[in-house]
Amino acid sequence: MIRDFVITKDLCIFSVVDYRHPKDRIRALLRYLPDEGGERRRRDIRYRKVEFEESFRVINREKYLVTDVHEVPREETKEILRPVEGLKRALKRSERVRRIVRVLKRVPRNKIGITGSYLCELEEDDSDIDMVIYGDWWRIAREEIKRAKERGEIEELSEDMWREVYRKRDPEISFEEFLIHEKRKDNRGMINGVYFDLLYVSEVPPPWYPRGRRIKIDKIVTKVIDATHAFNSPAIYRIDNSEIEAVLSYTHTYAGQAFEGEIIEARGWIEELRSGRRILVVGSSRKAKGEYIKSLTLMGEV
């Protein structure tokens, strides 16, 4: 399942990045490498974190298939780390995690998990906390985060932190536009100065749009008619357009960027599927340079 992590027989740690996988492989990304000089430790083994671009340079291509992601042979899998089970362990280690879970009191425990460094037991004291919410409880979780901020139980991101997030994402929209969109998502906060966010996982596989043939890069202005999977990965916005069926975002920046009934402006690659249907893809590269989604409705431009 997406947001799980996989530990291989050679002790590499991969994050699972897709809902659908080939029969004999798992679609994932290399995140941590065993390294005697690494600054992090998991059960007496030292690791170092590998960033996205570096992961494609250092991956063992004789063992792992490299496509748009890394594909791990199932026979090489030693252990699968699952967010719900990982949360049980993280609650014993972190008061910050315990505080977040207390805020999410209306969400059943089996619908909350933790991913990222906490799931891998490789967190540092100031590591970001990536919580996972499953299925329809996503709406409730976001409501609880919003209310907790209003009560002062958790902190809103400081402007410095917002600017740091913006710098890391490096999106094609202005900081002001970024902030307007992000603040209404209600899936981020801070606990004692440490950043956390909520990540959505669908309990049923979302609609599948395979990568198609690139036609051209283009900008469209259109109405969102279905935002059910707006927070998914990829984010999916079905639109009211006679030529293009949906806008997909493969970059987390534009997840939850617009809701049903809103008018969006989107720029990305138009792709044609084998069926002849067309989609517009935002996030053809990691940084999605030149590509974006913004809600004109939210910004009062329509």
C-alpha positions in Angstrom: 0.0 0.0 0.0 1.1 3.5 -0.7 2.9 5.2 2.4 4.2 1.8 3.5 8.0 1.2 3.6 9.9 -1.8 2.4 13.2 -3.1 3.8 15.1 -5.3 1.4 17.5 -8.1 2.0 20.4 -5.8 1.5 18.9 -3.5 4.2 17.9 -0.7 1.8 14.7 1.1 2.8 12.2 2.2 0.2 8.9 4.1 0.4 6.0 2.6 -1.5 4.7 5.2 -3.9 1.8 3.5 -5.8 -1.5 1.7 -5.2 -0.9 -0.7 -8.2 2.2 -2.8 -8.7 3.5 -5.4 -11.2 2.9 -9.0 -10.0 6.5 -9.6 -9.0 7.7 -6.0 -8.1 6.8 -3.1 -5.8 6.8 0.4 -7.1 8.8 2.5 -4.6 11.6 5.0 -4.1 14.9 4.5 -2.3 14.9 6.6 0.9 17.6 5.3 3.2 20.9 3.5 2.5 23.0 1.5 5.0 26.1 3.6 5.6 28.7 3.1 8.4 29.1 6.9 8.4 25.4 7.6 8.5 24.0 9.9 11.1 20.8 7.8 11.8 20.6 4.4 13.4 18.0 1.7 13.2 18.5 -1.4 15.4 22.3 -1.0 15.4 22.5 -0.3 11.7 23.6 3.1 10.6 21.8 4.8 7.6 21.9 8.0 5.6 18.9 9.6 4.0 18.9 9.7 0.2 17.2 12.6 -1.7 15.1 12.0 -4.8 17.7 12.9 -7.4 20.5 11.1 -5.7 18.4 7.9 -5.3 18.4 7.5 -9.1 22.2 7.8 -9.2 23.0 5.4 -6.4 20.4 2.7 -6.9 21.7 -0.7 -7.7 20.4 -1.1 -11.3 21.5 -4.8 -11.4 19.0 -5.6 -8.6 16.3 -3.0 -8.9 14.4 -2.0 -12.1 14.5 1.8 -12.7 11.5 3.3 -14.5 9.9 6.5 -13.4 10.4 5.1 -9.9 12.3 2.1 -8.5 10.8 -1.3 -8.7 11.8 -3.7 -5.9 11.5 -7.4 -6.7 9.2 -9.0 -4.2 11.7 -11.8 -3.7 14.2 -9.2 -2.3 11.7 -7.9 0.3 12.7 -8.7 3.9 10.1 -6.6 5.8 7.2 -4.4 5.1 6.6 -1.5 7.5 3.0 -0.5 7.8 1.9 3.0 9.2 -0.8 1.7 11.6 1.7 -0.6 13.3 4.4 1.9 13.1 2.3 4.4 15.0 2.0 2.1 17.9 5.8 2.0 18.3 6.1 5.8 17.6 3.6 6.6 20.4 6.0 5.0 22.9 8.9 7.1 21.7 7.4 10.6 21.1 5.3 12.9 23.2 4.7 15.0 20.1 3.1 12.1 18.3 1.0 11.3 21.3 -0.3 14.9 21.3 -1.2 14.7 17.6 -3.1 11.5 18.2 -5.0 13.0 21.1 -6.1 15.8 18.8 -7.4 13.2 16.3 -9.6 11.7 19.0 -12.6 11.2 16.7 -10.6 9.1 14.2 -10.4 5.4 15.0 -6.9 4.2 15.8 -6.9 1.7 13.0 -7.5 4.6 10.6 -4.4 6.5 11.7 -0.8 5.7 10.9 2.6 7.3 10.7 5.1 7.2 7.8 8.5 8.7 6.9 11.4 8.6 9.3 9.1 7.7 12.3 7.8 4.6 10.5 11.4 3.6 9.8 12.5 4.3 13.4 15.1 6.7 12.0 13.7 10.0 13.2 15.7 12.7 14.9 14.4 15.0 17.6 13.4 17.7 15.1 12.2 15.4 12.3 9.0 16.3 10.5 6.1 14.0 11.6 4.1 12.5 8.7 0.8 11.2 9.8 -1.4 9.0 7.6 -5.2 9.0 7.6 -7.2 6.3 5.8 -10.4 6.7 3.8 -13.3 8.8 4.7 -11.8 9.7 8.1 -9.7 12.2 6.2 -12.4 14.9 6.4 -12.8 14.4 10.2 -9.0 14.5 10.8 -8.7 17.8 9.0 -11.6 19.2 11.0 -9.9 18.2 14.2 -6.7 19.9 13.2 -8.5 23.1 12.4 -10.3 23.1 15.7 -7.2 22.3 17.7 -5.5 25.3 16.2 -8.4 27.5 17.2 -8.2 26.1 20.7 -4.4 26.7 20.8 -3.7 23.0 21.3 -1.4 22.9 18.3 0.4 25.7 16.5 -0.2 27.2 13.1 3.0 27.3 11.0 5.0 30.4 11.5 5.8 32.6 8.5 9.4 31.4 8.6 8.2 27.8 8.4 5.8 28.5 5.6 8.6 30.1 3.7 10.8 27.1 4.3 8.1 24.8 3.0 7.7 27.1 0.0 11.5 27.1 -0.6 11.7 23.3 -0.5 8.7 22.9 -2.9 9.9 25.7 -5.2 6.6 25.9 -7.0 5.6 27.9 -10.0 3.1 30.0 -8.1 3.9 33.0 -5.9 4.4 32.7 -2.1 1.1 34.6 -1.6 -0.8 32.2 -3.9 0.9 29.2 -2.2 -0.1 30.4 1.2 -3.7 31.0 0.3 -4.1 27.5 -1.0 -2.1 25.7 1.7 -3.8 27.4 4.7 -7.3 26.1 3.8 -6.1 22.5 3.4 -6.0 22.1 7.2 -3.5 19.3 7.1 -0.4 20.9 8.6 0.6 22.2 12.0 3.4 22.4 14.5 4.0 20.8 17.9 6.6 22.4 20.1 8.2 24.0 17.0 8.2 20.7 15.0 6.3 20.5 11.7 3.8 17.8 11.0 1.3 17.0 8.3 -1.5 14.6 7.5 -1.3 12.4 4.3 -4.3 10.8 2.8 -4.5 7.1 1.7 -7.6 5.8 -0.1 -8.9 2.5 1.2 -9.9 1.5 -2.4 -7.6 2.0 -5.4 -8.4 5.4 -7.0 -9.1 5.7 -10.7 -6.1 4.6 -12.7 -4.7 6.9 -15.4 -1.7 5.2 -17.0 1.0 7.5 -18.4 0.1 8.4 -22.0 1.8 9.9 -25.1 2.8 13.5 -24.6 1.1 15.8 -26.9 2.1 19.3 -25.8 2.4 21.5 -22.7 -0.6 23.7 -22.4 -2.6 25.9 -19.9 -6.3 25.4 -19.4 -9.0 27.2 -17.4 -11.8 24.8 -16.4 -14.3 23.8 -13.7 -13.6 20.9 -11.3 -16.6 18.5 -11.3 -15.1 15.8 -9.0 -12.4 16.4 -6.4 -12.9 13.1 -4.5 -9.2 12.2 -5.0 -7.8 15.7 -4.7 -5.6 14.8 -1.8 -4.5 11.4 -3.2 -1.2 10.5 -4.9 -1.5 11.4 -7.7 -4.1 14.1 -7.0 -7.0 13.7 -9.4 -9.3 16.5 -10.5 -12.0 15.5 -13.0 -13.0 18.5 -15.0 -15.7 19.9 -17.2 -13.8 19.9 -20.5 -14.8 18.4 -23.8 -11.2 17.4 -24.7 -9.5 16.7 -21.4 -11.0 14.3 -18.8 -8.9 15.1 -15.8 -6.0 17.0 -14.3 -3.5 14.9 -12.4 -0.8 16.2 -10.1 2.2 14.0 -9.3 3.7 16.6 -7.0 2.4 16.9 -3.5 2.3 20.7 -3.7 -0.9 20.6 -5.7 -2.7 18.0 -3.8 -5.9 19.4 -2.3 -5.4 22.5 -4.4 -9.0 22.9 -5.5 -12.4 21.5 -4.6 -15.5 20.5 -6.5 -17.3 23.4 -8.3 -14.2 25.6 -8.4 -12.6 27.1 -11.5 -9.0 26.2 -11.8 -6.1 27.3 -14.0 -3.7 24.4 -14.7 -0.6 24.2 -16.8 1.1 20.9 -17.6 1.6 18.2 -20.3 -1.4 17.0 -22.2 -1.1 13.3 -22.5 -3.2 11.0 -24.8 -4.0 7.5 -23.4 -4.3 4.4 -25.6 -8.0 4.7 -25.3 -7.9 8.1 -27.0 -8.8 9.9 -23.8 -6.7 12.9 -22.8 -5.5 14.1 -19.4 -3.4 17.1 -18.3 -0.4 16.1 -16.1 1.2 18.4 -13.6 4.5 17.1 -12.2 6.2 15.6 -15.2 9.4 16.3 -13.3 10.1 16.4 -9.5 10.0 20.2 -9.3 7.3 20.6 -11.9 8.9 23.6 -13.4 6.6 25.6 -15.6 3.6 23.5 -14.3 1.0 24.4 -11.7 -2.6 24.3 -10.5 -4.4 27.1 -8.8 -8.0 27.8 -7.8 -9.1 31.0 -9.4 -12.3 30.7 -7.3 -10.3 30.7 -4.1 -8.2 33.7 -5.2 -11.4 35.6 -6.2 -10.3 35.9 -9.8 -13.6 34.6 -11.2 
